Amino acid sequence: MSEVHTLHDVAVVGSGPSGLVTALALAEVGAEVVAIGPVPAPGPRAVETRTAALLTSSIDLLKSLGVWERLACHAAPLTAIRIIDASRSLLRAPDIEFKASELGLAAFGYNIANTALTDALYARAQERLPAVIPASVSNIVLGAGNVVLSVGDGSQVAARLVVGADGRRSICRTSAGIGVSERRYDQGAIATSFSHSLPHTDVSTELHKEAGSVTTVPLLDPHASSLIWVGPSAEIAALMQLAGERFGDALSERLGGLLGAIDTVGARTEFPVAGLTADRLAAKRIVLVGEAAHILPPIGAQGLNLGFRDAAALADCVAEALARRGDPGGDDVLEAYTRARRLDIMTRAFGVDLMSRALLTSRGPLQAARGIVLHGLKSFPPLRRAVMRVGLSPPTELPSLMRPTSG
Ligand SMILES: Cc1cc2nc3c(=O)[nH]c(=O)nc-3n(C[C@H](O)[C@H](O)[C@H](O)COP(=O)(O)OP(=O)(O)OC[C@H]3O[C@@H](n4cnc5c(N)ncnc54)[C@H](O)[C@@H]3O)c2cc1C
């Protein structure tokens, strides 16, 4: 077994977007941070076809961390969100459009390819952090004053606080003895992108049918959008089997001419539609962020925005401990982080679960309820503005690094 040389303030495990943002946020508030996780593969990655619609507070965090300059040229603004009920139901809801301008905003946020996001964050982490270790953690030993991680390159890393940003099968979560509650929907999702003859005009459209939804999200090219197609697992599996052209035909039929003729469709990846919430957010010098802590169905663009809010909230808690020369992995920090994040995570998980069930339902009473809510939103602008504000911000005060800067 190799010797442990340095005791770091924090080790962040996981080089996905949540982990990299957390490592950078902690470095920004003065913590001494090492990041550990596989290097993102260079170039376009067929397995990562997702984009992330990042809301204004997430964009402000990227600005605070010096990452936005690298990303702005990859980011497509979202100025409006349109919801269309294309079901054949008698209780069909009205079409509704939420406009950022109703809140005095230029955009709700920006859509960015996950690959571009991770590459920019990784490059910034390499500049900003004393060490970025390109390997996986294989073992974790919990001690009273530190946690020791065995890393795949044969080294050992000791830290007073470990951040588990290692995704849905988190070794950090298991090592801390934290269980999970899972929700299953028998739904799948396809993430891809496509080009179309009509411009998207910076509008994202959610089109709902019986037991399924298709969401288009603008890309930088006015004639290209990313796509999330959610439906019953069997339907999604069948769509994945189709050759590119046939999939384009199926998409064209589903969109019903919404963005004109479909030209090319990119690589497709299938994701399970599942919900997961960790029973606790922290224990034994380990805190969880991103998908290690919570997974939401891909409806309403909430998942990664929630992970970014974890990162910024943890930075506030650690900054406070460092300011009083406290222990960044102490119980008080873990408790403060749990207090700061619990309500936001619980309300988003509940809200997205409810939305998934209501939007993907063919059951009469739920469809009727959905119709009534959408009618109310359409005809009552103050209610619409209130719903938009809830969608954009957490129920608690925004963490420091997410507050708008002049930049
Ligand atoms: C179809 C779809 C569309 C979505 N659209 C949006 C959207 O528009 N907006 C939004 O906010 N969210 C969206 N999401 C959610 C978002 O994609 C996820 O929340 C986000 O990618 C999760 O990032 P993460 O860093 O938490 O986890 P991951 O990306 O899973 O990263 C985990 C990292 O940990 C590493 N790792 C794992 N084990 C170890 C180990 N032992 N040691 C070291 N490293 C390890 C992995 O290699 C990986 O790099 C969408 C999700 C889906 C499925």
The ligand as an SDF file (V2000), in Angstrom:
LIG
                    3D

 53 58  0  0  0  0  0  0  0  0999 V2000
  -32.1290   12.7830  -21.6820 C   0  0  0  0  0  0  0  0  0  0  0  0
  -31.6790   13.7040  -20.5760 C   0  0  0  0  0  0  0  0  0  0  0  0
  -31.7340   15.0840  -20.7440 C   0  0  0  0  0  0  0  0  0  0  0  0
  -31.3430   15.9300  -19.7160 C   0  0  0  0  0  0  0  0  0  0  0  0
  -31.4560   17.2910  -19.8880 N   0  0  0  0  0  0  0  0  0  0  0  0
  -31.1500   18.1210  -18.8640 C   0  0  0  0  0  0  0  0  0  0  0  0
  -31.3050   19.5280  -18.9930 C   0  0  0  0  0  0  0  0  0  0  0  0
  -31.7250   20.0370  -20.0310 O   0  0  0  0  0  0  0  0  0  0  0  0
  -30.9830   20.3280  -17.9330 N   0  0  0  0  0  0  0  0  0  0  0  0
  -30.5110   19.8060  -16.7560 C   0  0  0  0  0  0  0  0  0  0  0  0
  -30.2600   20.5750  -15.8090 O   0  0  0  0  0  0  0  0  0  0  0  0
  -30.3430   18.4750  -16.6130 N   0  0  0  0  0  0  0  0  0  0  0  0
  -30.6410   17.6220  -17.6280 C   0  0  0  0  0  0  0  0  0  0  0  0
  -30.4580   16.2770  -17.4820 N   0  0  0  0  0  0  0  0  0  0  0  0
  -29.8010   15.7770  -16.2740 C   0  0  0  0  0  0  0  0  0  0  0  0
  -28.2700   15.8640  -16.4110 C   0  0  0  0  0  0  0  0  0  0  0  0
  -27.8650   15.3080  -17.6620 O   0  0  0  0  0  0  0  0  0  0  0  0
  -27.5930   15.1340  -15.2690 C   0  0  0  0  0  0  0  0  0  0  0  0
  -28.0940   15.6630  -14.0620 O   0  0  0  0  0  0  0  0  0  0  0  0
  -26.0780   15.3260  -15.2680 C   0  0  0  0  0  0  0  0  0  0  0  0
  -25.5050   14.8940  -16.4720 O   0  0  0  0  0  0  0  0  0  0  0  0
  -25.4790   14.5530  -14.1110 C   0  0  0  0  0  0  0  0  0  0  0  0
  -24.1550   14.9640  -13.9350 O   0  0  0  0  0  0  0  0  0  0  0  0
  -23.3040   14.3860  -12.7200 P   0  0  0  0  0  0  0  0  0  0  0  0
  -21.9680   15.0350  -12.8330 O   0  0  0  0  0  0  0  0  0  0  0  0
  -24.0370   14.4950  -11.4430 O   0  0  0  0  0  0  0  0  0  0  0  0
  -23.2060   12.8210  -13.0130 O   0  0  0  0  0  0  0  0  0  0  0  0
  -22.4200   12.0540  -14.1760 P   0  0  0  0  0  0  0  0  0  0  0  0
  -22.4260   12.8300  -15.4340 O   0  0  0  0  0  0  0  0  0  0  0  0
  -22.9540   10.6600  -14.1650 O   0  0  0  0  0  0  0  0  0  0  0  0
  -20.8980   12.0380  -13.6800 O   0  0  0  0  0  0  0  0  0  0  0  0
  -20.4120   11.1310  -12.7370 C   0  0  0  0  0  0  0  0  0  0  0  0
  -18.9170   11.0570  -12.9540 C   0  0  0  0  0  0  0  0  0  0  0  0
  -18.3480   10.2700  -11.9150 O   0  0  0  0  0  0  0  0  0  0  0  0
  -17.3640    9.4350  -12.4870 C   0  0  0  0  0  0  0  0  0  0  0  0
  -17.1890    8.2950  -11.5710 N   0  0  0  0  0  0  0  0  0  0  0  0
  -18.0440    7.2790  -11.3230 C   0  0  0  0  0  0  0  0  0  0  0  0
  -17.5050    6.4280  -10.4330 N   0  0  0  0  0  0  0  0  0  0  0  0
  -16.2950    6.9510  -10.0960 C   0  0  0  0  0  0  0  0  0  0  0  0
  -15.2540    6.5330   -9.2170 C   0  0  0  0  0  0  0  0  0  0  0  0
  -15.3440    5.4060   -8.4960 N   0  0  0  0  0  0  0  0  0  0  0  0
  -14.1260    7.2920   -9.1280 N   0  0  0  0  0  0  0  0  0  0  0  0
  -14.0140    8.4630   -9.8440 C   0  0  0  0  0  0  0  0  0  0  0  0
  -14.9710    8.8930  -10.6950 N   0  0  0  0  0  0  0  0  0  0  0  0
  -16.0860    8.1450  -10.8170 C   0  0  0  0  0  0  0  0  0  0  0  0
  -17.9110    9.0650  -13.8590 C   0  0  0  0  0  0  0  0  0  0  0  0
  -16.8790    8.6490  -14.7350 O   0  0  0  0  0  0  0  0  0  0  0  0
  -18.5240   10.3930  -14.2820 C   0  0  0  0  0  0  0  0  0  0  0  0
  -17.5640   11.2090  -14.9210 O   0  0  0  0  0  0  0  0  0  0  0  0
  -30.8670   15.3970  -18.4920 C   0  0  0  0  0  0  0  0  0  0  0  0
  -30.7940   14.0110  -18.3190 C   0  0  0  0  0  0  0  0  0  0  0  0
  -31.2030   13.1650  -19.3480 C   0  0  0  0  0  0  0  0  0  0  0  0
  -31.1560   11.6690  -19.1240 C   0  0  0  0  0  0  0  0  0  0  0  0
  1  2  1  0
  2  3  1  0
  2 52  2  0
  3  4  2  0
  4  5  1  0
  4 50  1  0
  5  6  2  0
  6  7  1  0
  6 13  1  0
  7  8  2  0
  7  9  1  0
  9 10  1  0
 10 11  2  0
 10 12  1  0
 12 13  2  0
 13 14  1  0
 14 15  1  0
 14 50  1  0
 15 16  1  0
 16 17  1  0
 16 18  1  0
 18 19  1  0
 18 20  1  0
 20 21  1  0
 20 22  1  0
 22 23  1  0
 23 24  1  0
 24 25  2  0
 24 26  1  0
 24 27  1  0
 27 28  1  0
 28 29  2  0
 28 30  1  0
 28 31  1  0
 31 32  1  0
 32 33  1  0
 33 34  1  0
 33 48  1  0
 34 35  1  0
 35 36  1  0
 35 46  1  0
 36 37  1  0
 36 45  1  0
 37 38  2  0
 38 39  1  0
 39 40  1  0
 39 45  2  0
 40 41  1  0
 40 42  2  0
 42 43  1  0
 43 44  2  0
 44 45  1  0
 46 47  1  0
 46 48  1  0
 48 49  1  0
 50 51  2  0
 51 52  1  0
 52 53  1  0
M  END
$$$$
